Amino acid sequence: MGDMYAFHPPPETHLGPVDETLERVLNAGERADVVVLTDDGVREAGVVETVVDALEFSPRIVDDVAPNPSVGTVVAVAEDIRDADAVVAVGGGSVMDTAKVASALPAFDDRFAAIAGLADADRPVEPTAAIPLVLVPTTAGTGTETGHWAVISDHDTARKLSVGHPVLRADAAVLDAELTESLSPYLTAATGFDVLTHAIEALTATGSSPLTRPLARHAFRLADCHLLRAVGDGTDGEARRRMLEASYLAGLAMNNAGLGAVHGISHAIGGCYDTPHGHTNALLLPHVVRTNASRSNAAAAGYATLLGTHDDPGERLARRMVALLERTELDGELPGAPARWDWDAVVDRALDNVNTQTNPAPLSRADIVTLCERTFGP
């Protein structure tokens, strides 16, 4: 028998102005209680008003989603939306991941059981009980609108949980690049590096396949060509559109292929220190690329397809990412970094993270310590 691959399709997706699509996507005439879920930053930027104006009725707005959402955040939101006919999540990865898990909880017998239990595919579930969900991303970054995974922080254990279950997939996504134009240069750069990391890691993850690799390559090329433009001029509509497309394609690739050690370590650091995810990824990426290329012929070959050369592709790709780090000014200090790192705690969590387990080259405890110290210091 030949190789077998599973591919989870994205939700129904609309690329274009939200005011031309959202009402139709929602079947709004049949929805008595629609909740717009967002956070303070998105609301203050005026993006929520744009979305609300696209509707012919006044939805209920819930805007208290915090960055790096916790189990507690999800449970609180689940209570806020429990009677909703539909939810429209407007925001970045934190808002969308919160919405995905909170809207899915009614489908489970014990809706407030440990959220990590959603990863158990054998758990009794009634999919039709999930609250209908539309995702409207306001960053070109996480790509979480494409699939059935979410990242939730468990503050009790200082871990980030990768939660996956088919019922987490949204009913629809609306991609309107104009909604990303209010993003600051820093957040544009950090979320843009998340796209690049998704593309590079999905390309070489152990779960990659002929179905995912073309998506990852195209996502990388789009982001590599347009990130600097988007950072330099937030109103550059073409750059914003291409970055949003790259985020979507990379998200679809990673949802089916998995990721690698950059995300495994980044999730561990974020769980311990609550650092910005995209920025943490950006700093780790060149070091992990070099390590993977030196230990995995498959990873080196994958990197070669991004660059069009087999001449030391790992080093070339790493240098390219370092140059981009410098030009986007992400090469400085990481916000939230402690005065002294507890690498033992980070490594424990990184080794346990599903993304480390799908890295193309197996990594030991000593390997991860070395990567962390090269990136952030002792």
Legacy VTK file of the C-alpha trace (Angstrom):
# vtk DataFile Version 3.0
C-alpha trace
ASCII
DATASET POLYDATA
POINTS 378 float
0.000 0.000 0.000
1.081 3.580 -0.615
1.229 6.391 1.885
-2.053 7.550 3.401
-2.840 11.166 4.273
-5.723 12.837 6.066
-6.639 16.397 5.110
-9.093 18.484 7.125
-10.688 21.140 4.893
-11.131 24.738 6.059
-14.535 26.221 6.864
-16.523 28.034 4.205
-14.311 31.027 3.439
-15.083 34.448 1.961
-12.275 36.737 0.807
-13.441 40.331 0.489
-15.141 43.233 2.270
-16.940 42.219 5.432
-19.873 44.494 4.669
-20.604 42.515 1.512
-20.440 39.055 3.042
-21.164 38.894 6.773
-24.939 39.333 6.720
-25.280 36.572 4.128
-22.833 34.236 5.885
-24.732 34.560 9.149
-28.185 34.024 7.653
-28.819 36.967 9.940
-32.560 37.050 9.496
-32.759 33.726 11.336
-30.552 34.810 14.271
-32.249 36.492 17.218
-29.153 36.772 19.407
-25.773 37.239 17.721
-22.692 37.917 19.858
-19.673 39.780 18.480
-16.701 38.542 20.499
-13.572 40.691 20.532
-11.010 42.400 22.781
-10.409 45.949 23.979
-7.698 46.693 21.419
-9.779 45.694 18.417
-12.749 47.642 19.721
-10.670 50.759 20.404
-9.246 50.587 16.872
-12.782 50.935 15.474
-12.731 47.557 13.749
-15.743 46.260 15.655
-17.803 49.212 14.443
-17.001 48.240 10.859
-18.237 44.719 11.493
-21.357 45.820 13.350
-22.168 48.293 10.569
-22.148 45.344 8.159
-25.195 43.919 9.952
-28.778 45.054 9.667
-29.363 44.585 13.387
-27.539 45.349 16.652
-25.578 42.375 17.970
-24.499 41.917 21.559
-20.804 42.773 22.049
-18.510 40.889 24.429
-15.070 42.514 24.480
-13.186 41.117 27.461
-10.973 38.489 25.807
-7.423 38.792 27.149
-4.200 38.061 25.210
-2.961 34.474 25.529
-6.417 33.349 26.716
-6.607 31.106 29.754
-8.909 28.255 30.657
-10.715 30.735 32.901
-11.206 33.138 30.006
-12.773 30.403 27.888
-15.121 29.302 30.656
-16.220 32.914 31.290
-16.860 33.522 27.592
-18.763 30.251 27.322
-21.122 31.575 29.993
-21.501 34.915 28.160
-22.446 33.248 24.861
-24.365 30.214 26.120
-27.732 31.476 24.806
-26.406 32.966 21.561
-27.744 31.888 18.185
-24.366 32.629 16.595
-20.979 34.135 17.455
-18.846 36.393 15.274
-15.259 36.453 16.566
-13.414 39.601 15.475
-9.751 39.725 16.393
-6.433 37.940 16.351
-5.534 34.459 17.474
-6.501 35.003 21.103
-10.046 36.041 20.245
-10.549 33.390 17.594
-9.125 30.538 19.695
-11.289 31.579 22.644
-14.343 31.658 20.404
-13.583 28.267 18.880
-13.330 26.499 22.215
-16.113 28.404 24.003
-18.601 27.882 21.182
-17.729 24.166 21.029
-18.224 23.420 24.727
-22.018 22.929 24.507
-21.350 19.990 22.186
-19.788 18.037 25.029
-21.544 16.202 27.848
-19.627 18.060 30.531
-19.199 21.510 29.008
-16.925 22.771 31.785
-14.686 19.740 32.078
-10.946 20.252 31.602
-10.578 21.940 28.235
-7.612 19.751 27.392
-10.115 16.890 27.225
-11.364 18.270 23.906
-8.350 16.642 22.322
-9.835 13.239 23.157
-11.658 12.243 19.981
-13.463 9.404 21.787
-15.219 11.700 24.204
-19.024 11.787 23.702
-19.980 14.745 21.565
-23.069 16.174 19.898
-21.660 18.419 17.158
-24.970 20.112 16.367
-25.045 21.540 19.900
-22.030 23.764 19.178
-22.888 27.431 18.686
-22.537 28.524 15.031
-19.306 30.489 14.644
-17.916 32.951 12.088
-14.271 34.012 12.374
-13.115 37.436 11.174
-9.321 37.785 11.607
-7.855 41.245 12.219
-4.226 40.131 12.013
-2.278 38.307 9.331
-0.747 35.869 11.728
-2.193 32.811 13.411
-4.245 31.311 10.590
-6.462 29.757 13.252
-9.531 30.556 11.155
-8.608 27.609 8.931
-8.835 24.665 11.268
-9.784 22.720 14.356
-6.915 23.541 16.723
-6.686 26.246 19.388
-4.035 27.290 21.903
-5.233 27.967 25.459
-3.073 28.837 28.484
-3.430 26.800 31.647
-2.172 29.168 34.348
-2.351 26.470 37.026
0.398 24.480 35.295
2.055 27.357 33.362
1.475 25.498 30.103
-0.025 26.332 26.748
-2.454 23.622 25.672
-2.800 22.730 22.002
-6.464 21.752 21.915
-7.774 19.919 18.876
-11.122 18.420 17.928
-13.146 18.552 14.678
-16.005 20.354 16.441
-13.699 23.363 17.015
-13.713 24.184 13.312
-15.739 27.328 12.604
-18.716 27.394 10.275
-17.293 30.215 8.173
-14.420 32.689 7.916
-14.449 36.165 6.396
-11.085 37.579 5.292
-11.164 41.363 4.842
-7.662 42.817 4.579
-8.881 46.333 5.394
-9.572 45.157 8.941
-5.837 44.551 9.424
-4.770 48.080 8.462
-5.025 49.451 12.015
-2.413 46.966 13.241
0.768 48.615 14.549
4.119 48.041 12.807
5.289 45.928 15.758
2.219 43.664 15.729
2.334 43.471 11.940
5.932 42.261 12.138
5.368 39.844 15.029
2.245 38.258 13.562
3.898 38.208 10.144
6.760 36.165 11.540
4.166 33.782 12.938
3.027 33.265 9.328
6.582 32.623 8.151
7.145 30.183 11.007
3.915 28.322 10.267
4.895 27.998 6.616
8.473 26.852 7.258
7.526 24.412 10.007
4.490 22.965 8.227
6.650 22.397 5.147
9.080 20.179 7.060
6.944 18.725 9.891
6.678 14.960 10.126
3.009 15.197 9.111
3.647 17.122 5.897
2.284 15.620 2.699
1.860 16.356 -1.013
-1.401 18.076 -0.010
0.186 20.499 2.470
3.612 21.315 1.051
2.397 23.472 -1.872
0.286 25.515 0.584
3.263 26.046 2.893
5.596 27.052 0.042
3.156 29.556 -1.418
2.435 31.013 2.030
6.149 31.494 2.663
6.714 33.247 -0.648
3.774 35.598 -0.136
4.905 36.543 3.375
8.562 36.791 2.415
7.671 39.221 -0.386
5.108 41.373 1.416
5.876 41.507 5.146
8.285 44.445 4.946
5.821 46.413 2.846
3.026 45.799 5.331
5.249 46.836 8.244
6.458 49.951 6.464
3.035 51.134 5.307
0.013 49.733 7.094
-2.310 51.175 4.455
-0.620 49.260 1.612
-3.727 47.320 0.578
-1.903 44.891 -1.689
0.628 43.962 1.004
-2.128 43.547 3.595
-4.150 41.284 1.275
-1.178 39.107 0.433
-0.208 38.756 4.098
-3.760 37.737 4.996
-3.721 35.167 2.186
-0.334 33.895 3.404
-1.649 33.574 6.948
-4.643 31.582 5.727
-2.602 29.222 3.525
0.036 28.650 6.206
-2.721 28.007 8.733
-4.316 25.426 6.485
-0.941 23.742 5.963
-0.104 23.596 9.660
-3.581 22.416 10.625
-2.951 19.312 8.546
0.827 18.850 8.706
1.734 19.939 12.212
4.554 22.283 13.210
7.972 21.974 14.821
10.340 22.933 17.594
9.965 26.693 17.171
6.354 26.400 18.257
7.083 23.722 20.839
9.624 25.941 22.571
7.669 29.158 21.994
4.550 27.695 23.597
6.659 26.563 26.554
8.206 30.030 26.979
4.811 31.685 26.580
3.306 29.391 29.186
6.036 30.250 31.688
6.528 33.953 30.924
3.563 35.133 28.812
5.817 36.517 26.063
4.362 37.630 22.689
4.016 34.489 20.606
4.993 35.822 17.184
8.025 37.693 18.504
9.188 34.615 20.434
8.861 32.553 17.255
10.797 35.123 15.257
13.821 34.989 17.537
13.880 31.185 17.723
13.309 30.544 14.021
16.860 30.994 12.598
18.413 28.779 15.283
15.893 25.966 14.834
16.258 26.127 11.043
20.036 25.689 11.321
19.660 22.745 13.708
17.033 20.986 11.618
18.988 21.418 8.387
22.099 19.930 9.972
20.231 16.864 11.257
17.472 16.169 8.734
18.010 15.739 5.014
14.258 16.121 4.517
14.277 19.487 6.318
17.258 20.704 4.283
15.533 19.618 1.069
12.378 21.451 2.112
14.299 24.641 2.802
15.963 24.288 -0.599
12.563 24.406 -2.308
11.888 27.765 -0.657
15.176 29.272 -1.830
15.684 27.550 -5.173
19.140 26.254 -4.230
20.639 23.209 -2.539
23.751 25.172 -1.552
23.580 25.142 2.271
19.847 25.959 2.363
19.549 25.873 6.151
22.194 28.538 6.670
20.874 30.633 3.798
17.313 30.524 5.123
18.480 31.309 8.663
20.445 34.340 7.444
17.460 35.501 5.428
15.263 35.371 8.527
17.905 37.184 10.621
18.043 39.969 8.038
14.253 40.243 8.104
14.317 40.325 11.914
16.673 43.289 11.776
14.677 45.171 9.138
11.428 44.714 11.059
13.186 45.675 14.324
12.272 42.436 16.072
15.906 41.659 16.847
15.806 43.538 20.163
14.689 42.465 23.612
11.688 40.185 23.926
8.833 41.770 25.939
8.151 39.781 29.087
11.581 38.162 29.152
12.705 37.518 32.746
15.936 38.747 34.275
16.908 35.099 34.621
15.449 32.222 32.630
14.394 28.908 34.168
15.339 26.723 31.234
14.574 23.490 33.118
10.901 24.502 33.406
10.794 25.602 29.766
12.391 22.401 28.487
9.997 20.211 30.497
7.084 21.872 28.752
8.738 21.986 25.333
9.457 18.251 25.339
5.828 17.577 26.212
4.489 19.853 23.472
2.963 18.192 20.410
4.791 20.582 18.079
8.207 19.468 19.320
7.145 15.905 18.656
6.459 16.670 14.967
9.772 18.471 14.432
11.680 16.907 11.496
14.716 16.202 13.700
14.326 14.612 17.157
15.593 16.958 19.869
16.990 16.004 23.269
16.744 17.982 26.462
20.290 19.264 25.906
19.409 20.283 22.341
16.512 22.448 23.515
18.602 24.095 26.236
21.234 24.913 23.617
18.631 26.417 21.273
17.164 28.515 24.083
20.523 29.799 25.269
21.651 30.632 21.729
18.462 32.606 21.226
17.914 34.314 24.577
21.067 33.785 26.633
21.656 31.706 29.773
LINES 1 379
378 0 1 2 3 4 5 6 7 8 9 10 11 12 13 14 15 16 17 18 19 20 21 22 23 24 25 26 27 28 29 30 31 32 33 34 35 36 37 38 39 40 41 42 43 44 45 46 47 48 49 50 51 52 53 54 55 56 57 58 59 60 61 62 63 64 65 66 67 68 69 70 71 72 73 74 75 76 77 78 79 80 81 82 83 84 85 86 87 88 89 90 91 92 93 94 95 96 97 98 99 100 101 102 103 104 105 106 107 108 109 110 111 112 113 114 115 116 117 118 119 120 121 122 123 124 125 126 127 128 129 130 131 132 133 134 135 136 137 138 139 140 141 142 143 144 145 146 147 148 149 150 151 152 153 154 155 156 157 158 159 160 161 162 163 164 165 166 167 168 169 170 171 172 173 174 175 176 177 178 179 180 181 182 183 184 185 186 187 188 189 190 191 192 193 194 195 196 197 198 199 200 201 202 203 204 205 206 207 208 209 210 211 212 213 214 215 216 217 218 219 220 221 222 223 224 225 226 227 228 229 230 231 232 233 234 235 236 237 238 239 240 241 242 243 244 245 246 247 248 249 250 251 252 253 254 255 256 257 258 259 260 261 262 263 264 265 266 267 268 269 270 271 272 273 274 275 276 277 278 279 280 281 282 283 284 285 286 287 288 289 290 291 292 293 294 295 296 297 298 299 300 301 302 303 304 305 306 307 308 309 310 311 312 313 314 315 316 317 318 319 320 321 322 323 324 325 326 327 328 329 330 331 332 333 334 335 336 337 338 339 340 341 342 343 344 345 346 347 348 349 350 351 352 353 354 355 356 357 358 359 360 361 362 363 364 365 366 367 368 369 370 371 372 373 374 375 376 377
